[in-house]
Structure formats: C-alpha cells, structure tokens
Amino acid sequence: MKCEICGKRVGFGCSVSHSKQHTHRHWFPNIQRATIMVEGRKRKVNICTRCLRTQYKAAR
C-alpha cells in the first residue's frame, strides 16, 4: 500500500488504553485505483484520496 503520487504508506504506532497499556497498531492510507492524466496521458495509478481530491481540484 503506497500512494504513487505522494508516497504515503502505512503508519505505525501504539494504541493507548485508559490504563496506559500500549499495544502496537498501524494506520492504513485510503488508497484507491484511479485513472488520472499524467503528463498528458491517461494512466491507472494507486493514489490516496487526498491526492485524488487535489488532482480533481487542479483539473477544474
């Protein structure tokens, strides 16, 4: 899981309960397969939704 535009990957850290017990966990980026224009050509890429939103706003 990696965004081909910004390079966003899985984030790691700990869940901390009320008793301060730390357990390891990870956060997955919201990666979608989308067709976008790259250098004037249509291309299918794995892209995070933040970059997809930015691409949509730039095209308007």
C-alpha positions as protocol buffer text, in pm:
chain_id: "A"
residue {
  index: 1
  type: MET
  ca { x: 0 y: 0 z: 0 }
}
residue {
  index: 2
  type: LYS
  ca { x: 167 y: 316 z: -124 }
}
residue {
  index: 3
  type: CYS
  ca { x: 41 y: 629 z: -297 }
}
residue {
  index: 4
  type: GLU
  ca { x: 223 y: 667 z: -630 }
}
residue {
  index: 5
  type: ILE
  ca { x: 193 y: 1047 z: -612 }
}
residue {
  index: 6
  type: CYS
  ca { x: 297 y: 1145 z: -258 }
}
residue {
  index: 7
  type: GLY
  ca { x: 447 y: 816 z: -134 }
}
residue {
  index: 8
  type: LYS
  ca { x: 213 y: 787 z: 164 }
}
residue {
  index: 9
  type: ARG
  ca { x: 247 y: 445 z: 332 }
}
residue {
  index: 10
  type: VAL
  ca { x: 119 y: 259 z: 638 }
}
residue {
  index: 11
  type: GLY
  ca { x: 178 y: 450 z: 964 }
}
residue {
  index: 12
  type: PHE
  ca { x: 284 y: 268 z: 1281 }
}
residue {
  index: 13
  type: GLY
  ca { x: 228 y: 350 z: 1644 }
}
residue {
  index: 14
  type: CYS
  ca { x: 58 y: 237 z: 1961 }
}
residue {
  index: 15
  type: SER
  ca { x: -295 y: 224 z: 2085 }
}
residue {
  index: 16
  type: VAL
  ca { x: -303 y: 355 z: 2442 }
}
residue {
  index: 17
  type: SER
  ca { x: -587 y: 240 z: 2666 }
}
residue {
  index: 18
  type: HIS
  ca { x: -722 y: 417 z: 2971 }
}
residue {
  index: 19
  type: SER
  ca { x: -480 y: 213 z: 3185 }
}
residue {
  index: 20
  type: LYS
  ca { x: -191 y: 333 z: 2962 }
}
residue {
  index: 21
  type: GLN
  ca { x: -134 y: -18 z: 2825 }
}
residue {
  index: 22
  type: HIS
  ca { x: 44 y: 23 z: 2488 }
}
residue {
  index: 23
  type: THR
  ca { x: -35 y: -218 z: 2204 }
}
residue {
  index: 24
  type: HIS
  ca { x: 115 y: -186 z: 1857 }
}
residue {
  index: 25
  type: ARG
  ca { x: -113 y: -92 z: 1570 }
}
residue {
  index: 26
  type: HIS
  ca { x: -100 y: 62 z: 1225 }
}
residue {
  index: 27
  type: TRP
  ca { x: -296 y: 311 z: 1021 }
}
residue {
  index: 28
  type: PHE
  ca { x: -366 y: 232 z: 656 }
}
residue {
  index: 29
  type: PRO
  ca { x: -385 y: 513 z: 400 }
}
residue {
  index: 30
  type: ASN
  ca { x: -702 y: 526 z: 192 }
}
residue {
  index: 31
  type: ILE
  ca { x: -555 y: 403 z: -138 }
}
residue {
  index: 32
  type: GLN
  ca { x: -778 y: 384 z: -447 }
}
residue {
  index: 33
  type: ARG
  ca { x: -713 y: 268 z: -802 }
}
residue {
  index: 34
  type: ALA
  ca { x: -795 y: 563 z: -1027 }
}
residue {
  index: 35
  type: THR
  ca { x: -743 y: 677 z: -1385 }
}
residue {
  index: 36
  type: ILE
  ca { x: -581 y: 1021 z: -1397 }
}
residue {
  index: 37
  type: MET
  ca { x: -395 y: 1233 z: -1651 }
}
residue {
  index: 38
  type: VAL
  ca { x: -19 y: 1202 z: -1606 }
}
residue {
  index: 39
  type: GLU
  ca { x: 195 y: 1409 z: -1845 }
}
residue {
  index: 40
  type: GLY
  ca { x: -95 y: 1439 z: -2088 }
}
residue {
  index: 41
  type: ARG
  ca { x: -177 y: 1066 z: -2095 }
}
residue {
  index: 42
  type: LYS
  ca { x: -442 y: 866 z: -1909 }
}
residue {
  index: 43
  type: ARG
  ca { x: -288 y: 625 z: -1661 }
}
residue {
  index: 44
  type: LYS
  ca { x: -422 y: 393 z: -1390 }
}
residue {
  index: 45
  type: VAL
  ca { x: -249 y: 458 z: -1059 }
}
residue {
  index: 46
  type: ASN
  ca { x: -281 y: 366 z: -693 }
}
residue {
  index: 47
  type: ILE
  ca { x: -346 y: 702 z: -531 }
}
residue {
  index: 48
  type: CYS
  ca { x: -453 y: 819 z: -185 }
}
residue {
  index: 49
  type: THR
  ca { x: -781 y: 1005 z: -162 }
}
residue {
  index: 50
  type: ARG
  ca { x: -607 y: 1327 z: -53 }
}
residue {
  index: 51
  type: CYS
  ca { x: -404 y: 1333 z: -378 }
}
residue {
  index: 52
  type: LEU
  ca { x: -710 y: 1229 z: -579 }
}
residue {
  index: 53
  type: ARG
  ca { x: -901 y: 1525 z: -434 }
}
residue {
  index: 54
  type: THR
  ca { x: -612 y: 1760 z: -516 }
}
residue {
  index: 55
  type: GLN
  ca { x: -596 y: 1627 z: -874 }
}
residue {
  index: 56
  type: TYR
  ca { x: -971 y: 1682 z: -913 }
}
residue {
  index: 57
  type: LYS
  ca { x: -947 y: 2039 z: -780 }
}
residue {
  index: 58
  type: ALA
  ca { x: -649 y: 2122 z: -1006 }
}
residue {
  index: 59
  type: ALA
  ca { x: -837 y: 1997 z: -1315 }
}
residue {
  index: 60
  type: ARG
  ca { x: -1127 y: 2237 z: -1253 }
}
